[in-house]
Amino acid sequence: MPRVLTPVVSGWFAGDGDDFHLVGTRCSACGSVFFPREDVFCRNPGCEGGDLTETPLSGTGRIWSYTDTRYQPPSPYVTSPELPWRPYALVAVELEAERIVVLGQAVPGVTVADLAVGMEMRVVPGVLHEDAHTTWTTWHWRPTGVAG
């Protein structure tokens, strides 16, 4: 029986393959863009408030900062006793159009030695964890020059 694909956080990303993108919200009054998405009110302190609409975010940006993880993160990150936890690269990417910074894991196999501030990255579908019945999906950052 195939595993069911389930987003780790519903509504934060959509699409598949080349159509994969993060989903944010945009304020109709001030134009501010938010990720994670905001569904209640505009978080811009200078805005008097407007309607928030779902908006797909640009799929590329440049590394603003990065680091590697040397500790096991809290939930929803899951590890298995059969598969020990392994460090991974955590990347902060400033989105090209929105100019907001979004954190995420680098694709498996990309380490901090492969990264540099200013490097162009693309958001791609990723897997956070798999169990017998479910593949928990998320997003990853991939350097644009790396196939994957």
C-alpha positions in Angstrom: 0.0 0.0 0.0 1.5 3.4 -1.0 2.2 6.0 1.7 -0.2 9.0 1.9 1.5 12.4 1.2 0.6 14.7 4.1 1.9 18.3 4.6 3.6 18.8 7.9 1.7 22.1 8.1 -1.4 22.4 6.0 -1.7 25.5 3.8 2.0 26.6 3.9 2.9 25.2 0.5 1.2 23.9 -2.6 1.9 22.4 -6.0 4.3 19.8 -7.3 7.4 19.7 -9.4 8.0 23.1 -11.1 4.7 24.4 -9.8 5.7 23.9 -6.1 5.6 27.1 -4.1 5.3 28.5 -0.6 1.9 30.1 0.2 1.7 33.4 2.1 -0.8 36.2 2.5 -0.8 39.7 1.3 -2.5 42.7 2.9 -4.7 44.7 0.5 -4.1 47.9 2.4 -0.3 48.1 2.7 0.9 45.3 0.4 2.9 43.5 3.2 3.5 39.8 2.6 3.6 37.3 5.4 5.0 33.8 5.7 4.0 31.8 7.5 0.6 33.0 6.3 -1.5 35.2 8.4 -5.3 34.8 8.4 -6.4 37.2 11.1 -4.9 40.6 10.7 -2.0 42.5 9.1 1.1 42.3 11.2 2.5 45.5 9.8 2.4 48.0 12.8 2.0 50.9 10.4 -1.0 49.5 8.6 -4.6 50.3 9.6 -5.7 46.9 8.3 -6.9 45.4 5.1 -8.1 42.2 3.7 -5.6 39.4 3.7 -5.5 37.3 0.5 -3.6 34.0 -0.1 -0.7 34.5 -2.4 1.9 32.2 -4.0 5.4 33.3 -3.1 8.3 33.6 -5.5 10.2 30.3 -5.8 13.7 31.8 -5.8 15.8 34.0 -3.6 19.3 34.4 -2.2 20.9 33.1 0.9 20.7 35.7 3.7 22.3 33.3 6.3 22.9 29.6 6.9 24.1 27.2 9.6 24.2 23.6 10.4 22.2 21.9 13.1 24.1 20.0 15.7 21.2 19.1 17.9 17.9 17.2 17.4 15.1 19.7 16.8 11.8 19.5 18.6 8.5 18.4 17.1 7.3 18.2 14.3 10.8 16.9 13.4 10.7 13.1 13.9 13.5 10.6 14.3 13.4 6.9 14.4 15.4 4.6 16.7 16.4 2.7 13.6 17.6 5.8 11.8 19.8 8.0 14.0 19.4 11.8 13.6 21.9 13.4 11.3 22.8 17.1 11.2 21.5 19.1 8.2 22.0 22.6 6.8 19.4 25.2 7.8 19.1 28.1 5.3 17.6 31.6 5.6 16.6 32.7 2.0 15.5 36.2 1.1 12.7 35.8 -1.5 13.4 37.5 -4.7 10.1 39.4 -5.2 8.8 39.7 -1.6 12.1 40.6 0.1 11.1 38.5 3.2 13.4 35.9 4.7 12.1 32.3 4.9 13.9 29.5 6.8 14.1 25.9 5.7 16.3 22.9 5.4 18.7 22.5 2.5 18.0 19.5 0.2 19.6 16.3 1.5 23.3 16.1 0.5 23.9 19.9 0.5 26.0 20.9 3.5 27.2 24.3 4.8 30.4 23.7 2.9 28.3 24.0 -0.3 26.6 27.2 0.6 27.6 30.9 0.6 25.7 34.1 1.4 24.2 35.6 -1.7 23.9 32.2 -3.5 20.7 31.8 -5.5 18.3 29.1 -4.1 15.0 27.6 -5.3 12.3 26.2 -3.1 11.5 22.5 -3.8 9.2 19.8 -2.3 10.9 17.9 0.5 10.2 15.1 2.9 10.5 15.6 6.6 9.7 12.0 7.7 8.2 8.8 6.6 6.5 6.0 8.5 4.7 2.9 7.4 1.6 4.8 6.2 2.5 8.5 5.7 5.1 10.6 3.9 5.2 13.9 5.8 6.0 16.6 3.2 7.7 20.0 3.6 9.9 22.4 1.6 13.6 22.4 1.1 16.0 24.9 -0.4 18.2 23.8 -3.3 21.0 25.8 -4.9 19.9 26.7 -8.4 23.0 25.1 -9.9 22.4 21.7 -8.2 20.2 19.1 -10.0 17.6 17.4 -7.9 
